[in-house]
Amino acid sequence: MTNKMDLYCATFVSGGQQIIERQLKKKPKDRFKIVEVLDGMVVFETDYTPHELRQMRFLTNIFVILNGLYFREDMSFENLFKRFINDGVHNKAHVKTLLGKHRETFKIVVSENNQTIGFDRVYLQKAETVVEKDLGMKLSVREPQRELWFMRRNKIRVEKSDTAGAGAGAGTEEIDEEWNAAVAKATADKKSAGKNGSDKNSSKEPEPTAMGEILEPGNKNIRLICALRLTQLSEDKKFHRAGELSPEIAELLILESNPTPKDIILDPFCGYGGILKERVHFNAYRKAIGVDSHERAIEGIHKELNRQINTRKNIQLIFGDFFDQDEKVIPKSSITKIITDPPWTSFRGKSVFKDHAFENNNIDYLEMLAKFEFVLMKGGKAVILIVGDKEEFENVLFNFQKTMKLDRVSHILVSGKKAGIYTISRL
């Protein structure tokens, strides 16, 4: 007997779709089915509970799609609101079960490709009335517990190439941003033409598809979704210090390393330990090593991981410069996985530490990769987040092509800056 699966969507770090898709495809097919991957969002069917979905820490927010319908991509925001207002919440019994018995507060958010936008207040008020009536929720624009999102997202087009950067050579996968931009422009032009009367059929409202159907006709690269956010605002990930990686990005790096219980992990620039803490809390390992030249950061990690350090005895924290550590401290070919975020710049114009400021990217990539080459055992992996000058890093990596192979690159955004997750194997 097949389990009844409901339709959800979830957001993730923009650009991380290949990593996300690889992980989700490992889920049992009778319990989890990917419908499609959009820009910073995945749409899926599952019988998992919200609690089970929250255990997927690489997802930032989780939504249940209302009405059990996945609307056609050429439907306007106005038509999406009209349909919601006229039809109400079709799957309200299921949604109420997910929300529990409490009468929670909500507000409506309208989003165009990851950016919130303003919208006609008349439609908003009517949609708010539907939510209050069908779900028993109470409007609170200032302090909502939940959010109802009306979203438009681009479908991702993935291009595979034989090389990455300066001939690093390795079957990488990249988003064609120019292509997506052209699609958005063409869609805007079509809408404008319709308003000017050049498209006689533009006023005809398209019919919604059945749940989970992947659409083929017409401009098949834009989706409109109406969904209720299940992750409450109060449940947002805890505040992390300036310069500390968010748990979602740290999780992406860890997943790329293919974590196993036999891993001997090294983060040579561990800072406040965003990667280390995520790795030791949620995946088995043999040993974890963190190195950083800022004493306050090392003390902070030691405080947060004190119980694991005292009981497991398999976490080593080193205060000092990674480049100064000799073979007695980190022996040659002793590490199976390097997972790291090298220091790249000040965070939003402010120094990460009061006693130190990164005026620019002062990491010597040649020295860094040579050290990685030395400590990694053959068959080991390095997963490195490079923010800023990715071309420089790729050029340097080309010098190590006899001993290190670039498996793939995932291009993401970190604090609004273009970045790349580089997965490298030690030959």
C-alpha positions, 0 to 999 in steps of 0.5 A: 500500500502506497503512503499518502504523500502531501505537497510541500516546498522548502528553501535552501541556500541559493545555488546549492541545488545540486547538493540538495538534489543529491541528498534528497534523492537518497530518501525512500522513493515510497516516502519522498518524491522530488517534483522539481527544483526551482531557484533556491527552492525544491518542491516535493511530495512526502509523508514525512512529518514537519519534525522529520523535515526539520531534521534536514538541516540544509533546508532553511524554511519548509512550506506546505503548498495549499489546495493541493495544486501546483499552478501553471507557470504563466498564471499571474499573481492576480489570478493566483490570488483570485483562485485562492480567494474563490476556492479557499483552502482545499486541504484545510483539514491537513493544514490544521493538523500540521498547525495543531490546536493553537490559534496562531497569528499570520501575515501574507508575504508576496515574493518574486524570485527570492525578493519580497514585493508589495501587492494590491491591498484589496487582494491581500485583505481578501486572502487574509479573510480566507485564512482566518475563516478556513484555518482559524488563524488570526492576522498579525502583520507586526508579530506573526507566528506564521507566514502565508507566501505567494511566490514566483520562482524561476526553474533552474537550468543546469549546464554540465561542462568538462572543465572548471575555471582555468582547466581544473578539469572535472565535470562541474555543474553551474547555473546559467544565470544569463539564461535565467535572466533572459527568461525573466525578461521575455516573460516581462515583455510578454506580460507588457505586450498583453497589457497593451492589447497585442496578446488577445488571449492574455486575459484567459486564466489558465487552469491549474495542473494536478498536484505534482505534475511537471508542466511542459507547454508554454514558458515552462521556467516560472512557477507560482506557488501559494504555501504556508510556512511551517517553520515558525519565525520563533524557530529561526536558527539561533543568532550566529556571530559576525563571520560565522557560517550559518548552519545551512551553509555549514551543512552543505559543506559537510554533505559535500564531504560525504561524511562517514563514521571513519572520518578524521576531519580538519577545519584549519580556519575554524573560527567560532566552529560553525563547521565543526559544531555542525559536523560533530553534533549530527554525524558520527566521526573518528576524530575532529580537529579545529585550528584557528589563530584567534584564542577567543574563537578557540575558547568559544568552541571549547566551551560549546563542545565541552561535554563532547571533548571531555567524554569522547576525547576525539576533538582536538582544538589548536590555538595557532596559525595552521601554516605553522603547525608541524608534522608532529601536530598534524602528521602527513597523510593523516586527514581524510576530510578537510572541510573549511571556510578560509578567511576572506574579508571583513563581515559587512565592513566590520572586523570579525574580531576586534583584534584582527581585521581582514582588509582583503583576502590575505590567504595564500592559496598556493601555500594553503593547497600545498599544506592540504596536499601534505596532510590529506591521505590519498583518497581523502577530500577537501571541501572548501568555501571560496568567497570572492576571487574564485578565478584566482583560486582555480588558477592556483588549483591548476598547479596541483592537477597531478595530486588533486582533482576538482570533482565539482563546484557549486556556486552559491551566495554568502552574505550577498557575495558570490562564492563557490563550494569546491570539492577536491579529491586527493589523488 
